[in-house]
Structure formats: structure tokens, C-alpha cells
Amino acid sequence: MSDPTSTFVQESQEDIQKLNNALLDLEDAADPENSDAIETVFRVAHNLKGNFGVMGYTDASNLAHAVEDLLDCIRDGELSVTGDRMDLIFSGVDQLDQMVREISDDGETETNPEATIEEIRASIEAGEDEDVADTADSDDGGTTDDVPIDELAAALEGDLEDQELFRATLEFGSSSSAHVDAMFVLDATNDEYDLLTTAPDNEAIEQGEFDGEFDVFVSADADATEADVTEFFEDNRYLEGASADRLTDQVEASLAEESEADEDASSSSSGSSSTTHSSQEVESIRVDVEQVDQLYNQVEEMVTSRIKLRKIIEENGLVEAEDELEEHGKITASLQDTVLEIRLVPLKKIVGNFPRVVRDISRKQDKEIDFQMEGVDIEMDRSILNELGDPLMHLIRNAVDHGIEPPEEREKKGKPREGTIKLIGERERDRVSVTVMDDGGGLDVDEIKEKAITQDVITEEEGRLLDDSEVYDLIFHPGFSTTDEVTEVSGRGVGMDVVNQVVRGVDGSINVESEPNAGTSVTLMLPVSVAIVRVLFVTAGDEMYGVPIKNIDEISELEDVTVESVEGRPTITHDERVYPLLSLSDRLDVPDAEPDDDDMVVRIKDGVRQVCLRCSDVVGQEEVVIKPFEGVLSGAPGISGASVLGEGEVVMILDVDTL
């Protein structure tokens, strides 16, 4: 059974993200009062308020209630959407987010939202005062209240046959007993007509809470006219003036629209209940991620167990068991695919708050930025997404802080004042690319070289030999930064190196492209699923290592290739391309590993790295589970992780890109 608090936290976090994005849409809407965004914002805020209340978190519920009231005023056109007002709403949403995190950690909230609630209430009151002043200054002497269709429908029970409906606006003098006079007028009205409702309501009128006039809504016989109703009220000695409007057609039309909408909803509901309701209950279930992880771990154990079984069968010559093992392998592979599918999560789960981040930073820096996201519905394993959140956030903040120029500077360059940042997700078979691009100033190759030389990352001679793509790679060097000024957004000399380390740690790669004054594009290439891969087992001396089969182009015996020396380094030429020959025993400092004429050569695919690996022997291949290293071993060059074989033997898996 799932924990109610855990479910509440998850649903609240989803609602807060929806609220943030809908608020951004509202802020950008040409007509906020009539936009779909205001309805979404109001609905989500109302849902949050109710959920907090049901769970007993009164402070959070009160804050959500205040936000809801402010949004209600915007929806009704009483308040306008301004930058300061939106800042206040976002501040309230941020506090709600903080309180949800506290509930997740401790089961209760420590944040006191009272100051924010008071600010929101003050904003509402200030806006209402402005509206009162606007009304007083207008030339329209009549009431501005809308016709209360719902109240009239309830009073009439939906039946308008043989009736006429009227609204009469009644004007009283400045007498201190106006509320007493009003009660006499209402009594007289009830004697002549069927009094349906008043605006303001009857209780407010009894208390004298009306500014010299109010409206009454009455039904009369079918032959009654506006003139008849007006004359009736003008003859009342307690009134100084009166006017009447016929509402029959307006109310009939509104009731007909509501009835049609109700029928459509009822039809849709009844139709769907017979075809999809029962299946919907089982199409989607909420499962704790720990349970999914446990299931995945059990699949990993099955993969390891299969390796052990195969070894036992081969050692004992159990030929009759090979078919069963093959069937076992098919079942395990199918189960593995199913579990991996269950673990897939949309990219939007970790980038959903990015529009809000861009909005806040650009507002703080007085920049104008259009942030767009495409392809964020593509799915990846949640363990990879968990690692990807911070690197992508850093790339986005860098694009805002360093990439996009101030509006005035962009205008001088002949660019639009508003810059553009895009986050684009794409999937190609078992790989996903996530690109962050901007149309800002781009990377300055000469500046990067100069900084790299100054910071002793490269020498001047090395700098002269680097092409642009190699220069861009320098930004991933630990501690490297082209920014002299430290800001709270970026420029602390850390970040891009961590991005590189994290992406490499999940078997990914990074590509940077840039053009002066046209912008920069950073693309992360990542696997869709966690690393259960087929590897080739090779040896260096007495040590065994695994090389992912997907990275290998060809395997040869050393005696079948020609090794040449280029600038003192061994190389192999294949199809007129020169491949450096790396010795595994040298690269990995394997003790007592001597080169031999019987050594093997593994050529890596050009798309991974143009290189060949020299090893002592090739001893087979197997599908294994790769466990990435954590702690001090995380990101170790040349090693992507380890795998445990059937008899408990641990084998290092090579990262040929960093070897």
C-alpha cells in the first residue's frame, strides 16, 4: 500500500510545476482575462488549496487560498497582470514548493507564509481600491454587476414559460435610514412581482451595504413590459429614481447553452463509462520507484545467474540443458526489456521548471528571452534523468547568463532585442540527444585559447595546433572559466567540467558548436536505458576487462596488421586512415604484462574514437550488467564501471573514449 503523504507530495510537486508553467503562459498572454492559461492556473491553485487542507497543512492551505483569491480577481478582470503582481504570485508558489519539500523530508512544514499572505491580500485590496476609483470617475451611472444567471435559474427552477424577467435599478436618497426604506421597497416588490434575487444580496441590503442604489431581479406576467416595471418603481415614495431592463431573452439563451453543455458532458460521460471507465482503472497505476528498482535489481541477478548456468553447463557437458538455458535466456531478455520500459520517464519531468528559471534570471538581468522546449516527451531511464538534471540546468543558466546579450547590445548588432534559447530532445534508436542552443554572442575561440594558456591548461604551441572544436572542448577542463566576474548565476570556475563528468559517467558524450554573434549549441548524446550490454572480454597480462561490443569495429591478430611509428608512437593504417595503437597494459598499469607476438588488436569504431587497442588475448563475449562507480572512483578515466560475473568475479568495463 502506498504512503498517503508520499502520494500527496508527488501530486503536489506535479501541480506546482503545472502552476509555474501556466503562470508563464498567463504572463505572456495577449488577453489574460480570456486566455486558457488563467483557467488552468485557477484550477491548479484551487486543487492545491484543497489538497493541503485535506492533509491538515493549514498554513500551506491558507497561502494557496490567498494565491487563488488573487488569481480569481485577475480572472474576473478586477486586477490586471503586471510584472510585480506576477512576481508576488511566483513568490507564493515558491513558498508552497518549499513547504512541500519540508513535508517530504519531515512530514510537517516549518515555513511561515504569513508575510507573503499579507502581501497578496494587500495587493488585492490595493487593486480593488483602484477599481473603485475608476468606477467613481466613470460616466456610467448604472450598476456594473453581471446578471446572476445561476441564481435566477435556481429561483426559476429553469422554467421561463409564460414569464418575463426584468432587472430594475433602484435609486435611493442620502437618508441615514436608506436601508429601512429599502426593506419597504422590497416588501412592495414581492407583493407585485416574484422577487428572484438582489445585487447585492438581501443581507447586505438589510445592513445598508449599498451605495445609494441596488438591483432587483423579478419575474412578471408574460404581457408585462419594461415601461410597466419602471412605472411601478417610480411610483414608490421611498425611491428617487428607477429604470428597468428586460432580461428574458438573455437568460433563456444562457440557460439553453448551459443545458446543451450539460447534455454533451452527460453523453460523453455515459459513453465513456461503458467503454473506457473499467479499463482506465487498470491502465495506469502508481508504483513506488523503490519497488521498480528492486525489480530491476532482480533482473540483474537473473542475468548474472544465466552466466553462471552457462559456465556450469559447458564445464559438465550438459548438452540436454542447453535448450532450456536458451529458453531461460529469452525469458530473461523479455523481462529485462519490460523492466527497462517501466523505468522510462519523459524528459519533461526534469526540465518542466526550466521556463520558470529562464524567466526569473532574465528578469533579474533585464534581458528579453524567448525560451522554447521541443521533444521533451521522449523517454529515458530515470537513473539517467536523475543524473542529467543538474548538467542541463547549468547549460540553461549559462545560455542566459553568458550566451544571450543585453537587449541594447543585440540591437547594436542588428539582432532582435529578444534572444532565443531552445532545448530540443530527439531520439534515434537506443540513443537520445538533448541540445541547448542560443542565438547569443557565441564562443570566442581566441579568448578561450588565451584563458587556457593563462590558466596553464595548454601551452602556446599546443594552442596553435588546435582546431575550433578542440578549443571548445577546453571549456570542460576542471576549473576553467572565461568569466572574470563571479555572479550568482555562473562564473565560479566550476560547472562545465562537472557536466562533462556526469555525462561521461552515464556512457554519454558532449558536442559543442558555436559561431561568433550567431550563438552556441551544446548537444548531449545519451543512452536511453541503463547499461545492460554485451561486452567482449579481453586480457592484459593476467587481468580481464570488458569492451562494449557496440564500440568495436574489428578484431585482428597482431601478426596480421602492420604497426608503424608516427612521431614515436605506434600506429596502424586501415583504409588509408591512421589509428594510434594503445597498449592496455601500459594505459592501465597492469603489472607483469609483457608484449607478445600473439597479442590481439581491437579496432574501435570511428564514431566512438579513432584508435586501436592492443591486448594479450580475446576470451569471449557475454551480456552483462554494468555498475557505474560512485565516490572517488566515479569518472575515473578509461573505466566506465564494473560487472560481477557468475562466480563473483569483478571485471572492469572500459570506457574507450577516455582511455
PyMOL commands that set and color helices and strands:
alter all, ss='L'
color gray80, all
select helices_A, chain A and resi 4-28+32-34+36-54+58-75+83-106+114-137+149-156+178-192+202-206+226-234+248-283+289-316+319-342+348-351+354-364+382-403+407-412+445-454+460-465+468-476+496-505+549-551+558-560+584-587+631-633
alter helices_A, ss='H'
color red, helices_A
select strands_A, chain A and resi 163-171+194-199+213-221+241-246+344-346+369-374+379-381+419-428+431-438+509-515+519-527+532-540+543-548+552-557+563-566+569-574+577-583+600-604+612-615+617-625+639-644+650-654
alter strands_A, ss='S'
color yellow, strands_A
deselect
rebuild
show_as cartoon
